[in-house]
Amino acid sequence: MDTPNLELNHSSLVNILTLRYDPTRKSLLPKIEPKTLASSIETPSLEKIESLLINNIKNKIPDDTDSISIALSGGVDSTLVLAFLRKIFPDIVINAISVKFANSIDETIPASKIAEKFEAKQFVINIENYLKELPKAISIIKQPFWDTHWYFVSKKATTLSKFLASGDGGDEIFGGYTFRYKKFLEITTNNSNVEDKIKAYLSCHERDRVPDQDQLFHKNINFNWGKIYKTLYPYFENKLHRLDQVLLADYNGKLLYNFSPVNTSLQQHFELIPVSPFLSNDIISYILPMKQQFKYNHNENIGKLLLRKLLVKYNADMLVTNEKLGFNVNTQNLWEKHGKRLCEKYLTGGYIIENQIINSNWVDKYIDKENLEIKYVNKFLGLLAVEIWYRLFIVKDMDSNTTLD
């Protein structure tokens, strides 16, 4: 894994606060070119997919292992990995780690039924203040990301086993972001030009995209939408189906430059051996070239069609929903309970405003607004992460063990 340059790079901060990842960094997974997608003419084999996934797990976990942990959200991906684990190791101790965020949808309830079916012991992490240990998490991943639930999972897993399995990559490889696909296909046509499709793609991230993004930064930063569009241009200037273009952008975006490096950094820090079968090179090279109709049903708005068929084989299809799950915290409730107060404490008069990175007028305009929309809440949490990162690595006046109470 590359050691990140912790010098101040305004372009990187702009990328992270706009795209939620920085594409200038080195990725741990192979980047996929447009010619790779939809290049296969064969029908995917469920038997082959199952075999590849199971073999990847077997290659990671020795036969004499006495226990393994899995991050279990209750969604398709982690449920299927758990099913594989139990099939491969019928007698092993499996620790299913689930997260329960305060004032959020309780995903540990469906996860408990799944754990029970596959005879796994469930461990529930109750998190009252999701932001409390943000300095510690950022000190480990060395990037200003606030969505670091994997920190809590890894911290717990290291007390249970040296192996941590997950369904990472299932959404990007097999087509799980149905809410994005549906909207993108509705607001674009086959005649949409490249820039219109890029704008549509960005608009499909409505939980994170604020309309006045250009006003977020100080004028000295010279924010330019053209530079952001240039990053996404290769994914939409090709002859792929529009949905394949979205799949390409998703894979080459947050998966490569956010999810993968963040989770890897945390697992390395806690000395865990990751077991992520969906991210194996053989699965990536086999599934990504498959036609999009094998991944997503537009009429019913259901994704991960191949994985759902495998769930049927393991009699687990009725335990998961058609909606995308994951470890999701309700950020609006988090904002009201902790986020607003912490942003007022650290952003008002903070370094990123004082050093003319962020526009103080933008912060002042929204920070006290009643019923703040979730996209602005998430943007504030992103700013908080940048401020914490700045204090840890640039001015170095914050200890990594500082808690945000």
N, C-alpha and C positions, 0 to 999 in steps of 0.2 A: 504493500500500500504506500502511495506517495505521501511524503511529509508536506503538508500544506504551507504555503507562504503566508505567514501571519502578518506581513506588512499591510498597511492600509491600501486597499485597492478599491477606488470608488466605483469602477465598472462592475466589480464582483458584487458589491453591496446593492447596486442598482438592479443587477440581474436577480439576486436573491429576493429583493423586496418587490420585484415585478413578476418574475417567473416562478419564484420559490426554489430556484436552483441556479447554480453558476456553471454554465457550459464551458467555461475556460479551463476548468480543472480536468485532471486526468481521471478517466473512469476505470472502474474495476471490471466492468462487464464489456463485452464487445459492442461497438457501435454498429447499428444496422443501417445499411444504405437502402434507398428506395427500390433498387432493382431486386433486393432480396425478398421483399414482401410480395405476396400473391404470385410467386414465381413457380410454385408447385402445382402440378396438374393432377396429383393423386388425391384420393380420398383418405383422410387420416384414419389410422388404425387404432382403435381403442386398446387393443391388446399390446400394440407397440408402445403406446403412451404409458400404459400401466407398467410395462416391463422396464422402460427407461427410468421412470420415477422410482420404482422399487429398487432397481440396481444402483441408482444414485444413492439411495438411503443406505443400502447394504455396504457400499464402498466407503461410506463415512463412519459407520458405527460397527465396531468389532462384535463378533458373535458372543464374546464373554462379557459384554457390558451388562451391568446390573440395573442401570436406570437411565432414563432420558427425560428431558423436559420438552414441552411443546407450548408455543404461544397459541392459545385456543380462543379465537374470537367468536366462534359459532357460525362462521361463514363457510362457503364452499371449500376454499383452499385449505384452511387449517383442518377442517373436518376430514377431508380426503387424506391429508398427510397422516393424521391420527389413525385412520383406517389402515393405511399401509403399514404404519409402525406396529399396530397390533397383529396384523397378518404376518409380518416378518418375525416379530418377537412375541409369541403368544404368552410368555410367562414373565416378561420384563416389567419392572416398575415404570409406569409412565406418569409423569407429573404434568398435568394440564394447567397452565398458568393463564388466568383470565383477569381482566382489569375492570374494576367498577369505579367509574368516575362519579363524583358527587353531582347531584342535580342533572344527570344525563340518563339516556336510555340504558337500562340495565341489561347488557348483553351477556352477563354471566348466567342468566337464567336458561336461555337456550343452550349455552355452552355446557352447563351442568348436565343436561340431558344427553348431550353428545359424549361427554366424558364418561357418563354412566354406561352408555351403550358399549363403549370400547374399553371398559374397565380401567379407566385412568383416574388417578386421584387429583381432584381439582383443588387448586390453590387460588384464592381470590385476593387480588391486591386492591384494597380500598384506598382511593386517592381523593382526599378532600381538596387540597390545593395543588392543582396540576403544575403550577409555576414555582412551587416552593424550592425545588432543587434544580431549577433551571441553570444557575451558575455552574453547578457540578456537571450537568449534562453537556453544556456548551464547552466547558474546559476539556472534556473528553473528545467530543466530535470536532472541536476546533473550527466550527462554522456557526454563523448566527441563525440557527433554526430554533423555533420555539416548539414545534410539534415533535417532541422527543419521548413518546410513550415507551419506545423500545428501551429507554434507560431503566424504567421501572421493571420491565419484564426481565431484562438481563441481570439486573441487581438481585432479583428474586431467584432467577434460574441458577445463578452461581452458588446458591446455598443448597441446591437440590441435586444437580448433576453437572457434568462437564460438557454435555451435549445439549444444544438447544435447537429444536426443529421448528420450522415455520412454513407458512404458505406464501412467503414473499415471492413476488413476481407473477402470481396467478392472474391478477387483474391485467397486467400489461401484456403478458404472453398469450393468455387465452381469451381476453376480451371481457373485462369485468366492469368497466366504467360506463354502465348503461345510461345513466343520467346524462353523461356528456355526449354519447353517441346519438341519443334521441334528439337532443336539442340541436346538435350540429347538423344533422341530416334535415331537420325541419327548417333551419334558417339559411341553408345553402342549397344550391342546385348544381347540376353538372356544368352549367354555364358560368358559375361564379369564378371570378378571376383569383389569382393567387393571394393578393392582398386582402380581398374580401373574405377568403377562407381563413386566413391567419387571424383577422379581426374576429371572425365568428368563433374560431377555436379559443381565443383568449376570453371571449364573452361567455364561453361555456364553463369557465372557472369563476362563476359569479360569487362564490363564497369568499373569494380572495381578490377580485378585481374591482377596484374603485374607479369611477368614471373620471375623477380628477387626479389620477396617478401622477400626471406631469407636475401638479402643484405640490406633491408630497416632498419633493426634493428642493434643496436650496438652489437658487438660480446659478450659483457657481458650479454646480454639478453638470449643468447643460444636458438635462435629461432629453433623450431623443427617442421617440417611438420607432423611428426608422431603424435604429440599431437593434431594438428588440425584434422587429419584424425580420431583420436579416438573419437572426439566429434560427427562426422558424421557417424561413423561405425554402430551404432544401426539402422539407417534408411535404410541402404543398405544391411545389413546382415540378410535377411529374405526372405520369399518366395513370397512376393508381386510382382505384375507387376512393371516393371521398372518405369512407370509413377506414380504409387501409391507411390513408394519410394521417388520420387521427391516431390510429394505433402506432404508426411510425413516430409521430411527435411525442406520444405518451411514453413509449419505450425509451427514446433517446433524450427524454427530459428528466422528469423527477426520479424515475427509476435509476438511471445511470448516475445522476449528480446529486441526489438527495437521499432517497431511501437506501440505496445500496451502500454508499460510503458512511452514512450515519449508523446504520445497523452494524456494519463491519467494524467500525471504530469502537462501538460499545461492546460488541462481543469480544474483540481483542482485549479491551481494557479489563473486562471481567473474566478473561481467560476461558472463554467458552468456545466450543467447536461448533460452528454453524452447520445445520443440516437443512438446506433450502433446495429441495429437488427441482422446483420449477425454474430455478436459475442455473441449472446445469447447462453446459454448452450443447449437449446433445438434444435436450428439450428445446432450447432456443432455436437451434438450427433446423429442427424438425417441424415445430409448430408455427413459427413466425411466417414462413413462406406459404402456409395454407391459406386458402381463400377465406375472406371474412365471413361468408355465410356459414362456415363451420364453427364460428366463434359467437356470432350475435344474431338473434332473431329480431329483426326490426319491428315486425308486426306486433309481437308480444312484448317487446322491449326486455328480452331475457338474454343475458350474456353467459359466457363460460359454458357453452353447450356441451362440449366434449367432457369437461370435468363433471358436469351434472349427470351425464350418462354413466360415468364411472361410479358416482355416488349411488345410483340405482343398484348397481352390482353389489354394493356393500350394504344395501338396505338402509341407507342413511339420507336418501333424498328428501324424505318427509321431515327431517330434523332441521333443514335449512330453508330459508326463504328465497324468493326471487330477487329481493332487494339486496344491494351491496351492503355487507357488514364490514366491520373492522373495529379497531379500538378507537371509538369516536367520543370525544368529550364535547359537551354542549358548551360552546365558547361564549354564547351570550350569557348563560348563567354564570360561567366562570368570570366573565367580565364584571358582572354586577357584584359578585361575591369577593373577588380578589383582583382581577385584572385592572379595573379602572384605578383603584387605589395605588397599585404598584406602578402603573404607567405615570400617574401624577407624581409619584415619588421619584422615579428614575428618569423620566423624559423631560419634565419641566426643569429647565436649567441644566439638562444633561449634556454630555459631551458631544453627541451627534448633532445637537442643535447648536451648541456653542461653537463647534468647529465647522459649521456651515455645510453640513451634509444633508440635514433634514430642515425643512421650512417650518419655523416655529408657528407661523400663522396657520398652517394646515393643522398642526397639533391643537392649537388653541381653538380652532373652529369646531372641532369634533369631540374633544376629550370630555366635555361636560354636557354633551348633547343627550337628551332623554331618549330612551328606546333606540339606542344606536344600532344601525343595521349590522348584520353579522359580517358583511364584507369589510366594514370599517373596524369592527372589533378585531377580526383576524389580522388586519393591517397593523393595528396598534400592537398586537402581540408580536408581530414581526419586528416592529420598531423596538419593542422592549428587548427582544433577543439580540438585535444589533447593538443596542446600548450596553447590554451585559457583556457581549463579546468584546466591545470596544474597551470596556473597563478591565476585562481580564487580560487582553492581549496587547492592546495599544498603549494605554496609559498605565496599566498594571497597578491599579489602586483598589482592586477587588480580589478577595480570596475566593478560591473555587468552592470552598465549604460554606460560603455565605448562603443563608436561606432567605428566600423572599417571603416573609411572613406578613 
